[in-house]
Amino acid sequence: VNKGFAIASDRLNRQRIPYSAGCIGVAIKAHEMAVEYSKIRETFGAPLSSRQAIQWMLVDNEIDIKQSSWITLEAADRVDQGMPFRKEAAMAKLVATEAASRVVDRSLQIHGGYGVTKDFPFERWYREMRIRRIGEGPSEVQRHIIAREILGSSLL
């Protein structure tokens, strides 16, 4: 009635962009903490940051953050320009929530046992990022939206 579903759908699509940005913010902070900790924590006489496995985790964090940032910025830019943005908003939500989950997980791992204590925010972020992959439409729904936009069909 009165295009209620279209209005709700538009609002949901618009909300996915700041939702994605919020996830990226958590990922950035988790990564910053992991970088700093890796420089000061020593194991077997050398800082964690000297270990290739840790370096690669940090590199993967950087890539996840950069990728999700660019996709989210593109979606926001399309909204600002008055262009269609449903696919881009779904991509931002999908990529940012899944990337932030990986970044938080790696950052927690770098902190070791400390990462799961309440002294650090990782255990809370870990739970929050998991629910963010569900909220505003789960990852599977985002993939459905993206596929529908790519193929130009309803995919019923």
N, CA, C and O atoms as a GROMACS GRO file, in nm:
protein
  624
    1VAL      N    1   0.085  -0.118   0.000
    1VAL     CA    2   0.000   0.000   0.000
    1VAL      C    3   0.089   0.124   0.000
    1VAL      O    4   0.181   0.136   0.081
    2ASN      N    5   0.061   0.215  -0.091
    2ASN     CA    6   0.135   0.342  -0.101
    2ASN      C    7   0.286   0.324  -0.114
    2ASN      O    8   0.363   0.406  -0.064
    3LYS      N    9   0.327   0.218  -0.183
    3LYS     CA   10   0.468   0.191  -0.211
    3LYS      C   11   0.552   0.175  -0.083
    3LYS      O   12   0.669   0.212  -0.080
    4GLY      N   13   0.492   0.119   0.020
    4GLY     CA   14   0.560   0.100   0.148
    4GLY      C   15   0.684   0.013   0.137
    4GLY      O   16   0.786   0.043   0.198
    5PHE      N   17   0.674  -0.095   0.059
    5PHE     CA   18   0.791  -0.182   0.045
    5PHE      C   19   0.906  -0.110  -0.025
    5PHE      O   20   1.022  -0.127   0.014
    6ALA      N   21   0.876  -0.031  -0.126
    6ALA     CA   22   0.980   0.044  -0.198
    6ALA      C   23   1.048   0.144  -0.105
    6ALA      O   24   1.170   0.161  -0.111
    7ILE      N   25   0.970   0.210  -0.020
    7ILE     CA   26   1.027   0.305   0.076
    7ILE      C   27   1.117   0.232   0.175
    7ILE      O   28   1.228   0.277   0.202
    8ALA      N   29   1.069   0.121   0.229
    8ALA     CA   30   1.148   0.043   0.325
    8ALA      C   31   1.275  -0.010   0.260
    8ALA      O   32   1.382  -0.007   0.322
    9SER      N   33   1.264  -0.057   0.138
    9SER     CA   34   1.380  -0.110   0.066
    9SER      C   35   1.485  -0.001   0.042
    9SER      O   36   1.604  -0.024   0.059
   10ASP      N   37   1.439   0.117   0.003
   10ASP     CA   38   1.531   0.228  -0.019
   10ASP      C   39   1.603   0.266   0.110
   10ASP      O   40   1.725   0.288   0.109
   11ARG      N   41   1.530   0.272   0.219
   11ARG     CA   42   1.592   0.307   0.348
   11ARG      C   43   1.695   0.201   0.389
   11ARG      O   44   1.803   0.234   0.438
   12LEU      N   45   1.660   0.076   0.368
   12LEU     CA   46   1.752  -0.033   0.402
   12LEU      C   47   1.877  -0.025   0.317
   12LEU      O   48   1.988  -0.041   0.368
   13ASN      N   49   1.861   0.000   0.188
   13ASN     CA   50   1.978   0.014   0.099
   13ASN      C   51   2.067   0.129   0.143
   13ASN      O   52   2.189   0.116   0.145
   14ARG      N   53   2.007   0.242   0.177
   14ARG     CA   54   2.084   0.358   0.221
   14ARG      C   55   2.157   0.330   0.352
   14ARG      O   56   2.271   0.374   0.371
   15GLN      N   57   2.093   0.258   0.442
   15GLN     CA   58   2.153   0.231   0.573
   15GLN      C   59   2.274   0.138   0.563
   15GLN      O   60   2.359   0.138   0.651
   16ARG      N   61   2.282   0.059   0.458
   16ARG     CA   62   2.393  -0.035   0.445
   16ARG      C   63   2.527   0.035   0.431
   16ARG      O   64   2.631  -0.022   0.464
   17ILE      N   65   2.527   0.157   0.383
   17ILE     CA   66   2.653   0.229   0.363
   17ILE      C   67   2.714   0.273   0.496
   17ILE      O   68   2.830   0.240   0.522
   18PRO      N   69   2.643   0.347   0.582
   18PRO     CA   70   2.704   0.379   0.712
   18PRO      C   71   2.726   0.256   0.799
   18PRO      O   72   2.818   0.253   0.882
   19TYR      N   73   2.644   0.154   0.781
   19TYR     CA   74   2.662   0.027   0.852
   19TYR      C   75   2.799  -0.032   0.814
   19TYR      O   76   2.873  -0.080   0.900
   20SER      N   77   2.830  -0.028   0.686
   20SER     CA   78   2.960  -0.076   0.638
   20SER      C   79   3.074   0.008   0.694
   20SER      O   80   3.176  -0.046   0.737
   21ALA      N   81   3.056   0.139   0.693
   21ALA     CA   82   3.159   0.229   0.744
   21ALA      C   83   3.188   0.202   0.892
   21ALA      O   84   3.303   0.209   0.935
   22GLY      N   85   3.084   0.173   0.969
   22GLY     CA   86   3.104   0.140   1.109
   22GLY      C   87   3.190   0.016   1.128
   22GLY      O   88   3.274   0.011   1.218
   23CYS      N   89   3.170  -0.081   1.043
   23CYS     CA   90   3.253  -0.203   1.048
   23CYS      C   91   3.397  -0.171   1.013
   23CYS      O   92   3.490  -0.224   1.074
   24ILE      N   93   3.416  -0.086   0.914
   24ILE     CA   94   3.552  -0.048   0.874
   24ILE      C   95   3.622   0.025   0.988
   24ILE      O   96   3.742   0.005   1.010
   25GLY      N   97   3.549   0.110   1.060
   25GLY     CA   98   3.608   0.180   1.174
   25GLY      C   99   3.660   0.084   1.280
   25GLY      O  100   3.769   0.104   1.333
   26VAL      N  101   3.583  -0.018   1.310
   26VAL     CA  102   3.627  -0.120   1.406
   26VAL      C  103   3.751  -0.191   1.353
   26VAL      O  104   3.847  -0.215   1.426
   27ALA      N  105   3.749  -0.226   1.224
   27ALA     CA  106   3.863  -0.296   1.165
   27ALA      C  107   3.990  -0.210   1.172
   27ALA      O  108   4.098  -0.261   1.202
   28ILE      N  109   3.976  -0.082   1.143
   28ILE     CA  110   4.093   0.008   1.148
   28ILE      C  111   4.152   0.011   1.289
   28ILE      O  112   4.273  -0.002   1.305
   29LYS      N  113   4.068   0.027   1.390
   29LYS     CA  114   4.118   0.033   1.527
   29LYS      C  115   4.180  -0.100   1.569
   29LYS      O  116   4.286  -0.102   1.632
   30ALA      N  117   4.116  -0.211   1.535
   30ALA     CA  118   4.171  -0.343   1.570
   30ALA      C  119   4.308  -0.361   1.504
   30ALA      O  120   4.401  -0.412   1.566
   31HIS      N  121   4.318  -0.319   1.380
   31HIS     CA  122   4.445  -0.331   1.307
   31HIS      C  123   4.553  -0.243   1.370
   31HIS      O  124   4.667  -0.286   1.387
   32GLU      N  125   4.517  -0.119   1.403
   32GLU     CA  126   4.614  -0.029   1.467
   32GLU      C  127   4.668  -0.091   1.596
   32GLU      O  128   4.788  -0.087   1.624
   33MET      N  129   4.578  -0.149   1.674
   33MET     CA  130   4.619  -0.212   1.799
   33MET      C  131   4.710  -0.332   1.774
   33MET      O  132   4.807  -0.354   1.847
   34ALA      N  133   4.680  -0.409   1.670
   34ALA     CA  134   4.762  -0.525   1.637
   34ALA      C  135   4.901  -0.483   1.591
   34ALA      O  136   5.001  -0.545   1.629
   35VAL      N  137   4.908  -0.380   1.511
   35VAL     CA  138   5.039  -0.330   1.464
   35VAL      C  139   5.123  -0.286   1.583
   35VAL      O  140   5.239  -0.325   1.595
   36GLU      N  141   5.064  -0.205   1.669
   36GLU     CA  142   5.137  -0.154   1.786
   36GLU      C  143   5.182  -0.268   1.877
   36GLU      O  144   5.297  -0.271   1.921
   37TYR      N  145   5.092  -0.361   1.906
   37TYR     CA  146   5.125  -0.472   1.993
   37TYR      C  147   5.234  -0.560   1.932
   37TYR      O  148   5.323  -0.606   2.003
   38SER      N  149   5.229  -0.581   1.801
   38SER     CA  150   5.330  -0.667   1.737
   38SER      C  151   5.470  -0.607   1.746
   38SER      O  152   5.569  -0.680   1.740
   39LYS      N  153   5.478  -0.477   1.762
   39LYS     CA  154   5.609  -0.411   1.773
   39LYS      C  155   5.667  -0.422   1.914
   39LYS      O  156   5.789  -0.420   1.931
   40ILE      N  157   5.581  -0.432   2.016
   40ILE     CA  158   5.632  -0.432   2.154
   40ILE      C  159   5.636  -0.572   2.217
   40ILE      O  160   5.713  -0.594   2.311
   41ARG      N  161   5.556  -0.665   2.166
   41ARG     CA  162   5.553  -0.801   2.222
   41ARG      C  163   5.669  -0.881   2.167
   41ARG      O  164   5.684  -0.894   2.045
   42GLU      N  165   5.750  -0.935   2.256
   42GLU     CA  166   5.865  -1.015   2.213
   42GLU      C  167   5.841  -1.162   2.242
   42GLU      O  168   5.786  -1.199   2.347
   43THR      N  169   5.883  -1.245   2.147
   43THR     CA  170   5.883  -1.390   2.166
   43THR      C  171   6.018  -1.442   2.118
   43THR      O  172   6.066  -1.404   2.011
   44PHE      N  173   6.077  -1.527   2.196
   44PHE     CA  174   6.206  -1.587   2.162
   44PHE      C  175   6.309  -1.480   2.123
   44PHE      O  176   6.387  -1.499   2.029
   45GLY      N  177   6.307  -1.368   2.196
   45GLY     CA  178   6.408  -1.264   2.180
   45GLY      C  179   6.387  -1.168   2.064
   45GLY      O  180   6.476  -1.088   2.034
   46ALA      N  181   6.273  -1.172   2.001
   46ALA     CA  182   6.248  -1.080   1.888
   46ALA      C  183   6.101  -1.036   1.891
   46ALA      O  184   6.014  -1.110   1.938
   47PRO      N  185   6.074  -0.917   1.842
   47PRO     CA  186   5.934  -0.871   1.841
   47PRO      C  187   5.848  -0.955   1.746
   47PRO      O  188   5.897  -1.008   1.646
   48LEU      N  189   5.721  -0.966   1.779
   48LEU     CA  190   5.627  -1.038   1.692
   48LEU      C  191   5.632  -0.983   1.549
   48LEU      O  192   5.619  -1.057   1.452
   49SER      N  193   5.650  -0.853   1.538
   49SER     CA  194   5.649  -0.789   1.405
   49SER      C  195   5.761  -0.840   1.314
   49SER      O  196   5.756  -0.818   1.193
   50SER      N  197   5.860  -0.906   1.370
   50SER     CA  198   5.968  -0.961   1.287
   50SER      C  199   5.932  -1.097   1.228
   50SER      O  200   6.005  -1.151   1.145
   51ARG      N  201   5.821  -1.152   1.271
   51ARG     CA  202   5.777  -1.285   1.224
   51ARG      C  203   5.695  -1.273   1.096
   51ARG      O  204   5.600  -1.195   1.088
   52GLN      N  205   5.733  -1.351   0.997
   52GLN     CA  206   5.666  -1.345   0.868
   52GLN      C  207   5.515  -1.372   0.879
   52GLN      O  208   5.435  -1.306   0.814
   53ALA      N  209   5.477  -1.467   0.961
   53ALA     CA  210   5.335  -1.501   0.974
   53ALA      C  211   5.256  -1.380   1.026
   53ALA      O  212   5.144  -1.355   0.981
   54ILE      N  213   5.313  -1.306   1.120
   54ILE     CA  214   5.248  -1.187   1.175
   54ILE      C  215   5.245  -1.078   1.068
   54ILE      O  216   5.143  -1.011   1.051
   55GLN      N  217   5.355  -1.060   0.999
   55GLN     CA  218   5.361  -0.960   0.893
   55GLN      C  219   5.252  -0.984   0.788
   55GLN      O  220   5.187  -0.891   0.743
   56TRP      N  221   5.233  -1.110   0.752
   56TRP     CA  222   5.133  -1.142   0.650
   56TRP      C  223   4.992  -1.118   0.702
   56TRP      O  224   4.904  -1.077   0.626
   57MET      N  225   4.969  -1.143   0.831
   57MET     CA  226   4.838  -1.112   0.889
   57MET      C  227   4.812  -0.961   0.880
   57MET      O  228   4.701  -0.919   0.847
   58LEU      N  229   4.913  -0.883   0.911
   58LEU     CA  230   4.898  -0.737   0.905
   58LEU      C  231   4.877  -0.689   0.762
   58LEU      O  232   4.798  -0.598   0.738
   59VAL      N  233   4.946  -0.751   0.668
   59VAL     CA  234   4.925  -0.717   0.527
   59VAL      C  235   4.782  -0.750   0.485
   59VAL      O  236   4.716  -0.669   0.420
   60ASP      N  237   4.735  -0.867   0.522
   60ASP     CA  238   4.598  -0.906   0.489
   60ASP      C  239   4.497  -0.810   0.552
   60ASP      O  240   4.394  -0.778   0.491
   61ASN      N  241   4.525  -0.764   0.674
   61ASN     CA  242   4.438  -0.664   0.736
   61ASN      C  243   4.433  -0.536   0.653
   61ASN      O  244   4.326  -0.482   0.626
   62GLU      N  245   4.549  -0.490   0.612
   62GLU     CA  246   4.556  -0.367   0.530
   62GLU      C  247   4.474  -0.382   0.402
   62GLU      O  248   4.399  -0.292   0.364
   63ILE      N  249   4.488  -0.496   0.338
   63ILE     CA  250   4.416  -0.520   0.212
   63ILE      C  251   4.265  -0.524   0.237
   63ILE      O  252   4.188  -0.463   0.163
   64ASP      N  253   4.223  -0.596   0.341
   64ASP     CA  254   4.080  -0.604   0.373
   64ASP      C  255   4.022  -0.465   0.402
   64ASP      O  256   3.913  -0.432   0.357
   65ILE      N  257   4.096  -0.385   0.479
   65ILE     CA  258   4.049  -0.250   0.512
   65ILE      C  259   4.042  -0.163   0.388
   65ILE      O  260   3.942  -0.094   0.366
   66LYS      N  261   4.145  -0.165   0.308
   66LYS     CA  262   4.148  -0.081   0.187
   66LYS      C  263   4.038  -0.121   0.089
   66LYS      O  264   3.968  -0.036   0.035
   67GLN      N  265   4.022  -0.250   0.067
   67GLN     CA  266   3.920  -0.298  -0.026
   67GLN      C  267   3.780  -0.258   0.019
   67GLN      O  268   3.702  -0.205  -0.060
   68SER      N  269   3.750  -0.282   0.145
   68SER     CA  270   3.615  -0.248   0.193
   68SER      C  271   3.594  -0.097   0.197
   68SER      O  272   3.483  -0.050   0.174
   69SER      N  273   3.698  -0.021   0.225
   69SER     CA  274   3.686   0.126   0.224
   69SER      C  275   3.652   0.178   0.086
   69SER      O  276   3.562   0.260   0.070
   70TRP      N  277   3.724   0.131  -0.015
   70TRP     CA  278   3.699   0.178  -0.152
   70TRP      C  279   3.559   0.141  -0.200
   70TRP      O  280   3.492   0.223  -0.264
   71ILE      N  281   3.516   0.022  -0.170
   71ILE     CA  282   3.382  -0.021  -0.214
   71ILE      C  283   3.275   0.061  -0.143
   71ILE      O  284   3.175   0.101  -0.204
   72THR      N  285   3.295   0.086  -0.014
   72THR     CA  286   3.198   0.167   0.062
   72THR      C  287   3.198   0.311   0.013
   72THR      O  288   3.091   0.372   0.001
   73LEU      N  289   3.314   0.366  -0.015
   73LEU     CA  290   3.321   0.503  -0.067
   73LEU      C  291   3.254   0.514  -0.204
   73LEU      O  292   3.189   0.614  -0.233
   74GLU      N  293   3.270   0.412  -0.286
   74GLU     CA  294   3.204   0.414  -0.417
   74GLU      C  295   3.052   0.416  -0.400
   74GLU      O  296   2.982   0.489  -0.469
   75ALA      N  297   3.002   0.335  -0.308
   75ALA     CA  298   2.857   0.331  -0.284
   75ALA      C  299   2.808   0.468  -0.236
   75ALA      O  300   2.706   0.518  -0.283
   76ALA      N  301   2.881   0.528  -0.142
   76ALA     CA  302   2.842   0.660  -0.090
   76ALA      C  303   2.848   0.765  -0.200
   76ALA      O  304   2.761   0.853  -0.206
   77ASP      N  305   2.947   0.758  -0.285
   77ASP     CA  306   2.960   0.854  -0.395
   77ASP      C  307   2.843   0.842  -0.492
   77ASP      O  308   2.791   0.943  -0.540
   78ARG      N  309   2.800   0.720  -0.520
   78ARG     CA  310   2.686   0.700  -0.609
   78ARG      C  311   2.558   0.761  -0.549
   78ARG      O  312   2.477   0.819  -0.621
   79VAL      N  313   2.541   0.747  -0.419
   79VAL     CA  314   2.426   0.809  -0.353
   79VAL      C  315   2.435   0.960  -0.368
   79VAL      O  316   2.337   1.025  -0.405
   80ASP      N  317   2.552   1.016  -0.340
   80ASP     CA  318   2.571   1.162  -0.349
   80ASP      C  319   2.543   1.215  -0.489
   80ASP      O  320   2.494   1.326  -0.506
   81GLN      N  321   2.575   1.133  -0.591
   81GLN     CA  322   2.556   1.176  -0.729
   81GLN      C  323   2.415   1.145  -0.781
   81GLN      O  324   2.383   1.175  -0.896
   82GLY      N  325   2.332   1.085  -0.697
   82GLY     CA  326   2.196   1.052  -0.738
   82GLY      C  327   2.188   0.937  -0.837
   82GLY      O  328   2.092   0.924  -0.912
   83MET      N  329   2.290   0.852  -0.836
   83MET     CA  330   2.296   0.737  -0.926
   83MET      C  331   2.239   0.614  -0.855
   83MET      O  332   2.232   0.611  -0.733
   84PRO      N  333   2.198   0.512  -0.932
   84PRO     CA  334   2.155   0.387  -0.869
   84PRO      C  335   2.269   0.330  -0.784
   84PRO      O  336   2.385   0.335  -0.824
   85PHE      N  337   2.236   0.276  -0.667
   85PHE     CA  338   2.342   0.231  -0.576
   85PHE      C  339   2.310   0.100  -0.504
   85PHE      O  340   2.386   0.059  -0.416
   86ARG      N  341   2.201   0.035  -0.540
   86ARG     CA  342   2.161  -0.086  -0.467
   86ARG      C  343   2.272  -0.192  -0.469
   86ARG      O  344   2.305  -0.248  -0.365
   87LYS      N  345   2.328  -0.219  -0.586
   87LYS     CA  346   2.434  -0.319  -0.596
   87LYS      C  347   2.556  -0.278  -0.514
   87LYS      O  348   2.614  -0.358  -0.442
   88GLU      N  349   2.595  -0.152  -0.527
   88GLU     CA  350   2.715  -0.104  -0.457
   88GLU      C  351   2.695  -0.105  -0.305
   88GLU      O  352   2.788  -0.136  -0.231
   89ALA      N  353   2.574  -0.071  -0.259
   89ALA     CA  354   2.546  -0.076  -0.115
   89ALA      C  355   2.552  -0.219  -0.064
   89ALA      O  356   2.604  -0.245   0.044
   90ALA      N  357   2.497  -0.312  -0.142
   90ALA     CA  358   2.502  -0.454  -0.102
   90ALA      C  359   2.645  -0.504  -0.102
   90ALA      O  360   2.684  -0.580  -0.014
   91MET      N  361   2.724  -0.462  -0.202
   91MET     CA  362   2.865  -0.503  -0.206
   91MET      C  363   2.941  -0.446  -0.086
   91MET      O  364   3.021  -0.516  -0.025
   92ALA      N  365   2.915  -0.320  -0.053
   92ALA     CA  366   2.982  -0.258   0.062
   92ALA      C  367   2.950  -0.334   0.189
   92ALA      O  368   3.039  -0.364   0.269
   93LYS      N  369   2.822  -0.364   0.209
   93LYS     CA  370   2.780  -0.434   0.330
   93LYS      C  371   2.842  -0.573   0.336
   93LYS      O  372   2.892  -0.615   0.441
   94LEU      N  373   2.839  -0.644   0.225
   94LEU     CA  374   2.896  -0.779   0.220
   94LEU      C  375   3.046  -0.777   0.248
   94LEU      O  376   3.094  -0.848   0.336
   95VAL      N  377   3.119  -0.695   0.174
   95VAL     CA  378   3.265  -0.693   0.185
   95VAL      C  379   3.310  -0.636   0.319
   95VAL      O  380   3.400  -0.692   0.382
   96ALA      N  381   3.250  -0.526   0.363
   96ALA     CA  382   3.295  -0.463   0.487
   96ALA      C  383   3.270  -0.550   0.609
   96ALA      O  384   3.356  -0.558   0.697
   97THR      N  385   3.155  -0.614   0.617
   97THR     CA  386   3.126  -0.696   0.735
   97THR      C  387   3.215  -0.820   0.739
   97THR      O  388   3.266  -0.858   0.844
   98GLU      N  389   3.233  -0.882   0.624
   98GLU     CA  390   3.317  -1.003   0.623
   98GLU      C  391   3.465  -0.967   0.643
   98GLU      O  392   3.537  -1.039   0.712
   99ALA      N  393   3.510  -0.856   0.582
   99ALA     CA  394   3.649  -0.813   0.599
   99ALA      C  395   3.676  -0.774   0.744
   99ALA      O  396   3.778  -0.811   0.800
  100ALA      N  397   3.585  -0.698   0.804
  100ALA     CA  398   3.605  -0.657   0.943
  100ALA      C  399   3.611  -0.778   1.036
  100ALA      O  400   3.687  -0.779   1.132
  101SER      N  401   3.531  -0.879   1.008
  101SER     CA  402   3.537  -1.002   1.088
  101SER      C  403   3.674  -1.065   1.079
  101SER      O  404   3.730  -1.110   1.180
  102ARG      N  405   3.729  -1.070   0.959
  102ARG     CA  406   3.863  -1.128   0.942
  102ARG      C  407   3.970  -1.044   1.011
  102ARG      O  408   4.060  -1.098   1.074
  103VAL      N  409   3.961  -0.913   0.998
  103VAL     CA  410   4.059  -0.824   1.060
  103VAL      C  411   4.056  -0.838   1.212
  103VAL      O  412   4.161  -0.849   1.275
  104VAL      N  413   3.938  -0.837   1.270
  104VAL     CA  414   3.926  -0.852   1.415
  104VAL      C  415   3.981  -0.988   1.457
  104VAL      O  416   4.051  -0.997   1.558
  105ASP      N  417   3.951  -1.092   1.382
  105ASP     CA  418   4.001  -1.226   1.415
  105ASP      C  419   4.153  -1.231   1.411
  105ASP      O  420   4.216  -1.285   1.503
  106ARG      N  421   4.214  -1.174   1.307
  106ARG     CA  422   4.360  -1.174   1.297
  106ARG      C  423   4.422  -1.090   1.409
  106ARG      O  424   4.523  -1.129   1.469
  107SER      N  425   4.362  -0.976   1.437
  107SER     CA  426   4.415  -0.888   1.541
  107SER      C  427   4.407  -0.953   1.678
  107SER      O  428   4.498  -0.941   1.759
  108LEU      N  429   4.298  -1.023   1.703
  108LEU     CA  430   4.283  -1.100   1.826
  108LEU      C  431   4.392  -1.207   1.832
  108LEU      O  432   4.454  -1.227   1.937
  109GLN      N  433   4.416  -1.274   1.722
  109GLN     CA  434   4.518  -1.379   1.715
  109GLN      C  435   4.657  -1.324   1.747
  109GLN      O  436   4.735  -1.387   1.818
  110ILE      N  437   4.686  -1.208   1.694
  110ILE     CA  438   4.817  -1.146   1.719
  110ILE      C  439   4.834  -1.116   1.868
  110ILE      O  440   4.945  -1.125   1.920
  111HIS      N  441   4.727  -1.079   1.935
  111HIS     CA  442   4.733  -1.053   2.078
  111HIS      C  443   4.737  -1.180   2.162
  111HIS      O  444   4.756  -1.175   2.284
  112GLY      N  445   4.718  -1.294   2.098
  112GLY     CA  446   4.724  -1.422   2.170
  112GLY      C  447   4.616  -1.432   2.276
  112GLY      O  448   4.503  -1.388   2.254
  113GLY      N  449   4.651  -1.490   2.389
  113GLY     CA  450   4.555  -1.509   2.497
  113GLY      C  451   4.497  -1.379   2.550
  113GLY      O  452   4.383  -1.375   2.596
  114TYR      N  453   4.576  -1.272   2.543
  114TYR     CA  454   4.523  -1.142   2.586
  114TYR      C  455   4.404  -1.099   2.500
  114TYR      O  456   4.316  -1.027   2.548
  115GLY      N  457   4.402  -1.141   2.377
  115GLY     CA  458   4.298  -1.099   2.284
  115GLY      C  459   4.158  -1.141   2.325
  115GLY      O  460   4.061  -1.076   2.288
  116VAL      N  461   4.147  -1.247   2.402
  116VAL     CA  462   4.015  -1.295   2.442
  116VAL      C  463   3.976  -1.251   2.583
  116VAL      O  464   3.870  -1.289   2.632
  117THR      N  465   4.061  -1.172   2.647
  117THR     CA  466   4.027  -1.121   2.780
  117THR      C  467   3.943  -0.994   2.765
  117THR      O  468   3.940  -0.931   2.659
  118LYS      N  469   3.877  -0.958   2.872
  118LYS     CA  470   3.796  -0.835   2.871
  118LYS      C  471   3.884  -0.711   2.886
  118LYS      O  472   3.833  -0.599   2.883
  119ASP      N  473   4.015  -0.729   2.902
  119ASP     CA  474   4.107  -0.616   2.909
  119ASP      C  475   4.121  -0.547   2.773
  119ASP      O  476   4.160  -0.430   2.765
  120PHE      N  477   4.090  -0.620   2.668
  120PHE     CA  478   4.097  -0.567   2.532
  120PHE      C  479   3.957  -0.578   2.468
  120PHE      O  480   3.876  -0.661   2.509
  121PRO      N  481   3.929  -0.494   2.369
  121PRO     CA  482   3.795  -0.495   2.308
  121PRO      C  483   3.772  -0.605   2.205
  121PRO      O  484   3.662  -0.615   2.151
  122PHE      N  485   3.872  -0.687   2.177
  122PHE     CA  486   3.860  -0.783   2.068
  122PHE      C  487   3.747  -0.884   2.086
  122PHE      O  488   3.676  -0.916   1.991
  123GLU      N  489   3.731  -0.935   2.207
  123GLU     CA  490   3.628  -1.036   2.229
  123GLU      C  491   3.489  -0.977   2.202
  123GLU      O  492   3.401  -1.047   2.150
  124ARG      N  493   3.469  -0.851   2.237
  124ARG     CA  494   3.341  -0.786   2.210
  124ARG      C  495   3.327  -0.757   2.060
  124ARG      O  496   3.222  -0.782   2.001
  125TRP      N  497   3.432  -0.705   1.999
  125TRP     CA  498   3.429  -0.677   1.855
  125TRP      C  499   3.405  -0.804   1.775
  125TRP      O  500   3.333  -0.803   1.676
  126TYR      N  501   3.465  -0.913   1.821
  126TYR     CA  502   3.448  -1.040   1.752
  126TYR      C  503   3.300  -1.078   1.746
  126TYR      O  504   3.250  -1.118   1.641
  127ARG      N  505   3.230  -1.065   1.859
  127ARG     CA  506   3.087  -1.095   1.864
  127ARG      C  507   3.007  -0.994   1.782
  127ARG      O  508   2.915  -1.031   1.710
  128GLU      N  509   3.044  -0.867   1.793
  128GLU     CA  510   2.971  -0.764   1.719
  128GLU      C  511   2.986  -0.780   1.568
  128GLU      O  512   2.890  -0.763   1.493
  129MET      N  513   3.107  -0.812   1.523
  129MET     CA  514   3.127  -0.829   1.380
  129MET      C  515   3.052  -0.951   1.329
  129MET      O  516   3.008  -0.953   1.214
  130ARG      N  517   3.035  -1.051   1.412
  130ARG     CA  518   2.959  -1.169   1.369
  130ARG      C  519   2.812  -1.134   1.346
  130ARG      O  520   2.753  -1.177   1.248
  131ILE      N  521   2.755  -1.057   1.437
  131ILE     CA  522   2.615  -1.021   1.419
  131ILE      C  523   2.599  -0.922   1.304
  131ILE      O  524   2.494  -0.919   1.241
  132ARG      N  525   2.700  -0.842   1.276
  132ARG     CA  526   2.690  -0.746   1.165
  132ARG      C  527   2.687  -0.816   1.030
  132ARG      O  528   2.641  -0.758   0.931
  133ARG      N  529   2.736  -0.939   1.024
  133ARG     CA  530   2.725  -1.015   0.899
  133ARG      C  531   2.581  -1.061   0.877
  133ARG      O  532   2.546  -1.106   0.768
  134ILE      N  533   2.498  -1.051   0.981
  134ILE     CA  534   2.358  -1.092   0.972
  134ILE      C  535   2.266  -0.970   0.961
  134ILE      O  536   2.175  -0.967   0.878
  135GLY      N  537   2.290  -0.868   1.045
  135GLY     CA  538   2.205  -0.749   1.047
  135GLY      C  539   2.205  -0.675   0.914
  135GLY      O  540   2.300  -0.684   0.837
  136GLU      N  541   2.097  -0.601   0.887
  136GLU     CA  542   2.079  -0.527   0.762
  136GLU      C  543   2.075  -0.621   0.641
  136GLU      O  544   2.098  -0.578   0.528
  137GLY      N  545   2.046  -0.746   0.665
  137GLY     CA  546   2.042  -0.847   0.560
  137GLY      C  547   2.170  -0.928   0.561
  137GLY      O  548   2.278  -0.872   0.545
  138PRO      N  549   2.161  -1.059   0.580
  138PRO     CA  550   2.281  -1.142   0.588
  138PRO      C  551   2.359  -1.145   0.457
  138PRO      O  552   2.309  -1.105   0.352
  139SER      N  553   2.481  -1.192   0.467
  139SER     CA  554   2.570  -1.198   0.349
  139SER      C  555   2.505  -1.269   0.231
  139SER      O  556   2.524  -1.229   0.116
  140GLU      N  557   2.427  -1.373   0.260
  140GLU     CA  558   2.362  -1.447   0.152
  140GLU      C  559   2.260  -1.360   0.079
  140GLU      O  560   2.246  -1.370  -0.043
  141VAL      N  561   2.190  -1.276   0.152
  141VAL     CA  562   2.093  -1.185   0.090
  141VAL      C  563   2.167  -1.081   0.006
  141VAL      O  564   2.121  -1.045  -0.103
  142GLN      N  565   2.280  -1.033   0.055
  142GLN     CA  566   2.358  -0.935  -0.022
  142GLN      C  567   2.404  -0.997  -0.154
  142GLN      O  568   2.400  -0.932  -0.259
  143ARG      N  569   2.447  -1.121  -0.150
  143ARG     CA  570   2.488  -1.189  -0.273
  143ARG      C  571   2.370  -1.204  -0.369
  143ARG      O  572   2.386  -1.191  -0.491
  144HIS      N  573   2.252  -1.229  -0.314
  144HIS     CA  574   2.132  -1.240  -0.396
  144HIS      C  575   2.100  -1.105  -0.463
  144HIS      O  576   2.070  -1.101  -0.582
  145ILE      N  577   2.109  -0.998  -0.388
  145ILE     CA  578   2.084  -0.865  -0.442
  145ILE      C  579   2.185  -0.833  -0.552
  145ILE      O  580   2.147  -0.783  -0.658
  146ILE      N  581   2.311  -0.861  -0.527
  146ILE     CA  582   2.416  -0.831  -0.625
  146ILE      C  583   2.395  -0.913  -0.752
  146ILE      O  584   2.405  -0.859  -0.862
  147ALA      N  585   2.366  -1.042  -0.737
  147ALA     CA  586   2.341  -1.127  -0.853
  147ALA      C  587   2.223  -1.076  -0.933
  147ALA      O  588   2.227  -1.072  -1.056
  148ARG      N  589   2.117  -1.038  -0.864
  148ARG     CA  590   1.997  -0.987  -0.931
  148ARG      C  591   2.031  -0.860  -1.010
  148ARG      O  592   1.984  -0.842  -1.122
  149GLU      N  593   2.112  -0.773  -0.952
  149GLU     CA  594   2.151  -0.649  -1.020
  149GLU      C  595   2.241  -0.678  -1.140
  149GLU      O  596   2.227  -0.615  -1.245
  150ILE      N  597   2.333  -0.772  -1.125
  150ILE     CA  598   2.422  -0.807  -1.236
  150ILE      C  599   2.345  -0.867  -1.352
  150ILE      O  600   2.368  -0.833  -1.468
  151LEU      N  601   2.252  -0.958  -1.320
  151LEU     CA  602   2.179  -1.031  -1.422
  151LEU      C  603   2.054  -0.959  -1.470
  151LEU      O  604   1.994  -0.998  -1.570
  152GLY      N  605   2.016  -0.855  -1.398
  152GLY     CA  606   1.899  -0.780  -1.438
  152GLY      C  607   1.770  -0.859  -1.430
  152GLY      O  608   1.681  -0.844  -1.514
  153SER      N  609   1.760  -0.943  -1.328
  153SER     CA  610   1.641  -1.024  -1.313
  153SER      C  611   1.597  -1.029  -1.168
  153SER      O  612   1.669  -0.984  -1.078
  154SER      N  613   1.481  -1.082  -1.145
  154SER     CA  614   1.429  -1.089  -1.008
  154SER      C  615   1.484  -1.211  -0.932
  154SER      O  616   1.478  -1.215  -0.810
  155LEU      N  617   1.537  -1.310  -1.004
  155LEU     CA  618   1.593  -1.432  -0.942
  155LEU      C  619   1.497  -1.495  -0.842
  155LEU      O  620   1.539  -1.540  -0.736
  156LEU      N  621   1.370  -1.498  -0.875
  156LEU     CA  622   1.273  -1.560  -0.784
  156LEU      C  623   1.303  -1.706  -0.782
  156LEU      O  624   1.236  -1.782  -0.713
   0.00000   0.00000   0.00000
